[in-house]
């Protein structure tokens, strides 16, 4: 059979065909394509979006003659990303991490996971009952940020836990740095276990020669791509891709996804994934080429700002960094004497510029497909003016973090047992040395400092208190002010 061309968008086309031919809608949702919606909502998102908001099980979209439009769309995604099978996700990459934990790390099954993985990995282990051994990434003491896991560190973690049945790592990082996936895959495959890569921040990888290769192309057995982050789909949409290695059972993943998926998935999210894949396949290289040119113009300007430096490809070859994604503009602001929080606040107040992640020593700005040169030049100018207004010459801001020492020393009980076990709330001062029942992370980027099942350390408490004082929010904390925390009751 001749493969369907990538310029097709079968799911999007099927939804549009149904939405705008005037069908009699005696099914959910109750707004009936718009007439039943509040007028303010109709104005806010448009009547066309409401018309295209159709439910599951519409003939010609996801049921009827096989392969359905939905099945064809996922097949095209698999082809575009070099996967054996791809799945559309309507609850973000979070849903994919949950599914992979349930498929690969059932009750008491051991895995090795990167310690600064997204919190959804820990949540997935709470659901599955799996037992993690953590491998620490390389830590940049100067910037106060974590980079990548090295093959040597992974080898040591697997030697420490020979019962591990899968490896979960993150690449690229929030800061755009990629690990040596080929070498990590070799370490995992020497033990005949799968390597799963959270490539959420690299949905555009593989579509331009100046960008890193995809995790699957580098030897991984499964990868997640958070399509909405950079590649143009709607917020909360992502994809999960399974390689053809046989180390991850795609049918088992599909079964788990049926458990996790809503029976009323959003047609708008799914259609946006179909269309984002089409755009990447057809025009991704040119769009990325134009975007990279625009980013370089911004870099030229940013390099002239006193006290500001770029965190970029100069890190390649150090601290586990194998590659670099330029669609993240990361500013080192230590030389300004200001924190990233202060500069980000000034950008927001004075220029209505909103950044992805301010930290003590750095600011992360995410660039999307098709970002224009004028917009990025203006951004660089806004940053220059903000820094000029705030800078404190001669003062250098140091990062808050105490390095990987802010993390615990491994789980004492399984995340599931801690999360679901008998618990009590105690003050932070009384929590040190106790077992956390909560996963608490500064957000973004959503990397837990406290995990269910880990002993709460003084370093972790001190770090999180400073994060709260600096203006960041805590994700997962039942007490967002971090005055108290839920811990496991003594047995």
N, C-alpha and C positions, 0 to 999 in steps of 0.2 A: 504494500500500500504506500502511495506517495505521501510523505509527511505533509500535514497542513502547514501552509506558509505562516511565518511569524507576523505578517501584516494582518492576519485574522484576529478578531477579538470575539470569539463565539459567544461567551457569556454576556458581555456587554451588549452585543448586537441583539441577542435574544431578549434581554431585559428591555431594551429600547423598543423592540418590535411589539412586545406585549404592552408596555406602558403607554404608548402613544397611538395605538390603533383603536382606542375607545372600548375596551372590553367591559362587560358587565361584571363588576367585582363583588360577588357575594361570598367573600372570604375575608380573612384578616389581611392587613390591619384595618382598624376601624375608621381611619381617616379616608379610606376608599380612594387613595390616590390624590388627595388634596381637599375635597369638599368638606370632609369632617374635621379638618385640622383647624386649630385656632388661627385667626387671621394674622396675628403677629408672627406665628411660625411660618405661615405661607409667605409672608413678606421677607422673613429672615433668610430662609433657605431656598425659596423659589418653588413655584408650582411644579416645575419639571422634576426637581429632586423628589418631591412627594409622589409624583406619578411613577417614578422609577423605584420607589420603595415597595417592592413586592415580596411576598412570602415564599417559603420553601414549597416544593411540590407543585409547581406550575408546569403544565404540559408544554414541552418545547424549550424549557429553560433547564430544569434539573431532573425531570422525569420524561418518559416517552421513549422513543427509539434510542438505543444505545449505539455509540457513545452520545450522551446528552451534551448540551452546550457546556454545562459545568464540567463534565469529564474531559471534554476537548480542551477547555481552557487550562485545566491542571496539566494535561499532557503537553500543551505548548509551553507552559512554565518549566516543566521538567526538561524539555528540549533546550530551552533558552539558557538554563542554568547548569546544564550538563549533568542532570540527575537521572536516576532510574525511575524515580517517582517523586512528585511534588504535591504538597497539600496547601490549600489556601487556609489561612487562619484569620478569624474575625475577633479574636481577643488578644491580638498582638503576639510578639515572640514569646511572651509569658505563657501562652497556651501551648506553644511548641515545647518549651522547657518542661512544663508539667507532663506533657505527653511522653517525652523522651525518658523522663524519670520513671513514669509508670511502666513504660515498655521495657526499660533496660535495668531498672533498679527496684525490683519488687521487695517484699518484706525481707529484711535482714541481708539483702544483697549489697555487697560493698562496691563502691565506685571511688575513683579519685577525681576531685573537682578543684578547679582553680579557686583559691580562697576569696578572691575578689570578683567572683561570678555574680551575675544579677541575682537579686533576692528570689526570683521565681524558681531558681534551682533548688533553693532550700525549701520553698513552699512545695515544690514537686516532690521532694523527699518526705515532707510531712504527709503528703497524700499517699505516697508509695510505700513508706516504711523502710526505704533504703538507708544504708549507713555510709556516710562520707568520710574519706580521708582527704585532707586538704593539702594542696601543693601551693606554696607561696610564689607569686610573681616576683620578678626583680623590682626593687624599690629605689626610686630616685630621691635621695635624701635632700638634694638641693631644691627640687621643685615640690616635694611632698606629694608625689603621685606614683602610682604603681604602673609598671609597664607589662612585660610579657613573661610567661613561663618558659624556662629554658629546657631543652631536652634532658640535660643533666639533672635538673630538679625533678622532672617527671620520672626519670629513671629511679631516683632515690625514693620518691613517694610510692612507686609501684613495688619497689623492693621492701618498703616498710609495710605494705599491705598486699601481700601476694594473692589475697582472695579477691582483689578488685576485678570487676567484670566489665568496666567501661571507664573511659576518661572523658571529662568535660572541661574544655578550655574556652577562653574568650579571645577572639582576634577578628577585627581590630579592637583596640581598647577605646575607651571614651575619648582618648586624646589622639586617636588616629594611628597608633602604632600596631604593627602586625607581628605575630610570632612566626617562628620557623615551623610552619605547619607540616611540611614534608618530613622534617626531622622528628617532630612530635609523633606523627603518624607511624614512623618507623619504630619508635620506642613502644608504642601501644601494640602495633601489629606483631612485633617480636613475641608478644605474649598472647597473640590471637584474640585481642579484645578491641572493640571499636573506639575510634576517636570521634567525639562529637564536638563541633566548633560552633560557638555562639558568634556568628558573623552578623549580628543584628545591625551593627554600624557600618557594614559594608555591602548593602544590597546592590550597589553599583559596580562592585568588583567584577572583573571579567569582561567589561564592556568598553574598555579603553586600554591600550597598551602601556600607558604611563601609570596605571593603577595596579595594585597587587592582584595576583591571581585569586580565584575563588578557593575556598577551603577544600571543596570537592576536587577541583583540579589539582590541588596540592597533596591529595592522598587521604583526606578526611572521609569518614563513612557517613556522616550526616552533618548538615549545617542549617542554621536558621538565618534568614534574612528579613530584617524588619523594614519592609518595603516603604512604609510610610515615613521613615526617618529622613531619607534622602531622595528616594527614587520616585516620588510623585503620587503614591496612592494615599487614600484617606487615613487619618489617624485611627489607630487600633487595628490596622490590617498588616499582615505579615505572611511569610511563606516558610514552610519546612521542606527541606530537600533531602532525600535519601539516596545515597550512592549505590552503585551496582556491585559493591564488594561482597554483599551477602552477610556482612557482620551486623547490620541492623535490619530486622525483619519489618518490611514496609507494611505487611498485612497486620502485624501486631500493633504498629503505630496507628494504622487506620482504625483498628478496633478501639484503641484507647481514645482516639480523637472523637469517635462517636459518643463515648462516655462524657467527654469534656465539652463538646460542642452544644451550643444552644439548638433547640429544635426550631428556632426562629432566627437563623443567621441573617445578617443584613445584606440584602442584595446590593446596596450601594457600596459597601466595603468590598464585596467580592468583585463587583464590576470594576472598581478602582484598581484592584490587583491585576485583573485581566488587561486593563488599558495601560497600566504602568509597565507590565511585561512587554506589551506591544511596542510602547514608545522606546523602552530600553533596547529592544531587539532591532528596531528599525532605525532609530535616530540617536541612540545612546552615545555612540562614539563621537558624533559631531556635537551633540549637546555638551558632553563632558569636555571635549576639546575647547569649546567656547568658554565654558565655566573655568577651566584650568587657566586659560589666558587671562580671564578677569581676576582670578585669585592672585596671579603673579603680579598684576598691576597693583593690587592692594598690598601685597608683600613689599613691593618697592617703596611705597609710601610708609608702611608701618616700620620698616627698618630705619627710617630717618627720625623716629620719635625718640627723644632722649628718655632713657630709663626703661624702654620697652624692647624686648627681644622676642623672637619667634621660636617656638618649640616645633622643630621640623625634621627634615630628613637627616640632619646632622647627628641624630641619635641612632641611626641605622648602624648596626654592628656593635652596639653597646646595650647592656642591661636586657638582653633577650630580644631586642628589637631587630627584626629581619626586614621589615618594609615600612612604608609610610603612606598614609592616605591624605593628600593635600586638600580634600574637601572638608577638613577641619582646620580652622585657623585658631591656633593656640598661642596666646600671648603670655609671656613671662613678664610680670609687672613688678618684680621685686625692686628693680632699680628706681622706680618712681617714688618709693617710700610709702605707697598706698597699697591697700589690699585689693584683690580682685573684686571683692564685694563692694568696696567704695567706688571703684571706677564703674562697675556695672550699674550701681544706683545712679550715678551721675549721667551715664548714657541714657538710662531710662527716663530720668526726670527732665533732662534738657533736650534730648533729641528723639525720644520715643523709640529708642533702640533697645531691643530686648535680647539678651545673650542666652545661650544654652546653659552654661555652667560657670558661675563665678566661684573661685576658691580663694584661699588666702594669698597664694603666690601667682595664680594663673587665671586666665579667662578662656573658656572654650566657646567658639562661635561655629555653628554648623552651617555649611553652604549647601544649597540644594541644586538640582539640575536646572540649568538655564539661568543661573544667577547672572545679572548683567554687570558689565564693567562699570558703568556709571554708578550703579548702586553700591558696588564694593569700594570704588574710589571715595564715594561720599561717606561710607562707613569708616574708612581709614581716616578721613578728615575729622569726623566726629570723635573718634578715639583720640586723635592728636589734641583736639581742643579740650576734651575732658581731662586728659592727662596734664596738659599745660595748666589748667585751672587748679588741679588737685595736688600736683606733685610736691613732694617734700624733699628737696635736694639733700643729698648726703645721708639719707636714711634708707635702709634696705629692709623690706618686709621679708620675714622668714616664714616658711610654711608651718602650719599648726601640727601636722601629723607627727606622731612618734614612730613612723615607719610601720613595718609589718608587726611591730610590737603591740599595736592597738588591737590586733586580732587575738582570739583565744588560742588555746593550746590543743585544739581538737575537741570533738564531741565526747562528753562523758556518758551521755545516753543518746539514743537516736533522736533526730529532730522530731519525729512523730510522737515518741513517748514524752518528750519534753513539752511539746505544743499541746498535747491532749491530756497530759497528766494533771494530778492535783496541784494546784498552784496557790500562791498568795502574793499580794502586792506589798512591796517594802520600799522604804526610801532608798535613794541612790547610795547614800553612805553605807546603808546596811546591806546593799546588794553585792558588794565586792566579795568574791569567793563563792557566791551562790550560782546555781545553774539557771540560765536564762530560759524563759518560756516564749520569748519574743524574738523576732528578727527585726532589728532596728538599723536603719541605714540613713545616712545623709542623702537627700534626694533633690535633684539628680546627683550622682548617676545611679543610685539604687543598689549600691554595694553594701551588704550588711556588715556593720562593725560588731554587732551582737547577733548570735545565732541561737535558735532553740537547741538546747543540749550542750552548749558551751559554757564554761565557767566565765563569769564576768570578772574582768581584770580591772585594776585601778587605771591602767593606761587607756583602756577603752572608755571608761567612764569620764576620765579627764578630757579625752578627745571629743566625745559627743557633747559634753558641757560647753566646750569651746566652740564647737560647730553651731550649737543653738545660740550662744551669745553673739556669734558672728552674723546671724541672720538667716542661716540655712534652715530648712525644715527637715524633720525626721519622718521617714516613711516607715510605717509598721509599728510605731510606738503608740501604745495605748494612752500614754501621757505625753503629749507633744512638747510640753515644757521640760520633760526629762527630770522631773523631781522624784518620780517613782517609777518602778519597773516591776513586771510580773515575773516571779521566780518559782522554781519547782519547790514544793513542800518537802521538808526532810522526811525520809522514810523511817 
